[in-house]
Amino acid sequence: MTQTPAECSVWAVADHPDPTVAAEELRAAFRQYSAATGWPWKVSIRPVVHRSTRPGERDPVVLNVALNRDDARALADLVMDAAEPEGHGPRGPIGAWIGTADVARRVHREASTIRGWLARNGPKANPFPAPDMVYRGRSYWQKKTIDRWWARQRRIDRQPQGGLR
């Protein structure tokens, strides 16, 4: 990922031979994530002409994905989530669900902050979601529950008088 003051860019080599189809498939993935979480991606995806240097090899389809800083951070969080350390294993009763410590890491807070928000129905401007399940006395959430809350919180934080209240 490259970063300039105005944007961050990711370059991707697509599997599809048609650059417009490859770009639209990637746009559809961003739209689907947005619909699931409420995160308003401001992403520009465009095919870039790239010629193969090897004789007889098909020219690769290269896509430039331009992101603003908030979107770059959200994408980095998704990549980090996908690259969990080996041996971590399923968490909670269902592997796709996450516990308090993982939730805290996902939203860049301490686990004690998450427990405090649950006990006091905080933060005031955007109350933290109740667990999707309590199993053996521990709280678990689906990732999409946390991602939706986190998208709302980031929008609040960007407002002139936003922030965790």
Residue pairs with C-beta under 8 A, 6 or more apart in sequence:
1 8
1 9
1 10
1 72
1 76
2 8
2 9
3 72
7 66
7 67
7 68
7 69
8 66
8 67
8 68
8 69
8 71
8 72
9 64
9 65
9 66
9 67
10 64
10 65
10 67
10 75
11 48
11 62
11 63
11 64
11 65
12 26
12 62
12 63
12 65
13 60
13 61
13 62
13 63
14 22
14 23
14 25
14 26
14 60
14 61
14 62
14 63
15 22
15 61
16 22
16 25
16 61
17 58
17 61
18 61
19 47
19 61
19 63
20 47
22 47
22 61
22 63
23 45
23 46
23 47
23 63
26 45
26 63
26 65
27 43
27 45
30 41
30 43
30 45
31 41
33 39
33 41
33 78
34 40
34 41
36 144
36 147
36 148
37 144
37 147
37 148
37 150
37 151
38 148
38 151
38 152
39 74
39 147
39 150
39 151
39 154
40 151
40 155
41 67
41 71
41 74
42 67
42 68
42 70
42 71
43 65
43 66
43 67
43 71
44 64
44 65
44 66
45 63
45 64
45 65
45 66
46 63
46 64
46 66
47 61
47 62
47 63
47 64
48 62
48 63
48 64
49 62
50 59
50 60
50 61
50 62
51 59
52 58
52 59
52 60
67 75
70 154
70 158
74 151
74 154
77 106
81 106
81 143
89 95
91 97
91 98
91 99
91 102
91 140
92 98
92 99
92 133
92 135
92 138
92 140
93 133
93 135
93 140
94 140
96 142
96 143
97 132
97 133
97 140
97 141
97 142
97 143
98 106
98 140
98 141
98 142
98 143
98 146
99 138
99 139
99 140
100 111
100 114
100 115
100 138
100 139
101 111
103 111
103 114
103 141
103 146
104 110
104 111
104 113
104 114
106 143
106 146
106 147
106 150
107 114
107 146
107 149
107 150
107 153
114 128
116 122
117 123
117 127
117 128
118 128
118 130
118 131
118 139
121 127
121 128
122 128
122 164
122 165
123 153
123 164
123 165
124 165
125 156
125 162
125 163
125 164
125 165
126 149
126 152
126 153
126 156
128 149
129 141
129 145
129 146
129 148
129 149
131 139
131 140
131 141
132 140
132 141
132 142
132 145
133 139
133 140
133 141
134 140
153 164
155 162
156 162
156 163
157 163
157 164
